Amino acid sequence: MKAQALADHLAENPVDDEYQPLSTYFLDEEVNSIEVIPEDTNAWKMFFDGAVNAKGVWIGAILISPTSQHYLATTQLWFFCTNNTAKYEACIMGMNMVIDQDVEELLIMGDSDLIIRQAQGEWETQDIKLIPYIQHVEDLSKRFKSIEFRYIPRFHNELDDALATLASMLPYPGNFHIDPLEIQIRERHGYCNTIEIELDVQPWYHDIKRFLKTKVYPEQASRDQKRTIRRIANSFFLSREVL
């Protein structure tokens, strides 16, 4: 993770005098292009990603309904995977989730240009490990009325990337059930939500009500506090026991 963070930082912040574009053998590879996704579409959106590290292989997928409801899933793979095969496994898991929802229109987005281009049919491969994945994705695509694969830069796939990375850091829970991940937005500090409950606490108007009934001040009340109670009491009256 530290090495990846360093590589991302260097890639996103090149030195002007030293930066030179890389020449790859992929023709017309528009890696840096960003497409605006229309918000008025009725299609479901699916993001996928995989994480391969020393602790194992984990994949993650996120479904987003047209009403912006998010469905998250992550799985640990107990067999050998490369980065590309892990991403294919994540894509297939997400597609199966969408199929279970009886969705007809789907927009699949991922940060792997290789997989997106292969799924679109633009690139071919002779890698025997990827050919079965490509065929299976093609078979699953036929179950949708409309499906589109779209490449997005990694910073647009942060949530799914974090899901797969987070899952890879967790120990395998065995047969225990884990509730769905809940993501909240908190606008106040954590200590602001702490409320200390005191026993036998009088209501805030106790001193005012007692003063109106008996003209008695609280014990050890200062002169300023007594003056404040008299001033506030002028705005209230008693109707029997109701202030």
VENZIDA-V410046 format. One record per backbone hydrogen bond with DSSP energy under -0.5 kcal/mol. NH is the residue of the N-H (numbers start at 1). CO is the residue of the C=O. If there is no record, write none. Layout:
[[NH,CO] [NH,CO]]
//
This chain:
[[5,1] [6,2] [7,3] [8,4] [9,5] [10,6] [11,7] [12,8] [13,9] [18,15] [19,15] [24,22] [27,25] [29,26] [30,28] [31,29] [33,30] [37,35] [38,36] [41,38] [44,105] [45,64] [46,107] [47,62] [48,109] [49,60] [51,58] [53,51] [53,56] [56,53] [57,77] [58,51] [59,75] [60,49] [61,73] [62,47] [63,71] [64,45] [65,69] [68,65] [71,63] [73,61] [75,59] [77,57] [78,76] [86,82] [87,83] [88,84] [89,85] [90,86] [91,87] [92,88] [93,89] [94,90] [95,91] [96,92] [97,93] [98,94] [99,95] [100,96] [101,97] [101,98] [102,99] [103,98] [106,146] [107,44] [108,106] [108,148] [109,46] [110,150] [111,48] [113,111] [116,112] [117,113] [118,114] [119,115] [120,116] [121,117] [121,118] [122,117] [123,117] [128,126] [130,127] [131,127] [132,128] [134,130] [135,131] [136,132] [137,133] [138,134] [139,135] [140,136] [141,137] [142,138] [142,139] [143,140] [144,141] [145,104] [146,104] [148,106] [150,108] [152,110] [156,153] [157,154] [161,157] [162,158] [163,159] [164,160] [165,161] [166,162] [167,163] [168,164] [169,165] [169,166] [170,166] [170,167] [176,173] [183,181] [184,182] [186,184] [192,189] [193,189] [193,190] [194,191] [195,193] [196,194] [197,195] [198,196] [201,198] [206,203] [209,205] [210,206] [211,207] [212,208] [213,209] [214,210] [215,210] [215,211] [216,210] [221,218] [226,222] [227,223] [228,224] [229,225] [230,226] [231,227] [232,228] [233,229] [234,230] [234,231] [235,232] [236,233] [237,243] [239,242] [240,238] [241,239] [242,239] [243,241]]
//
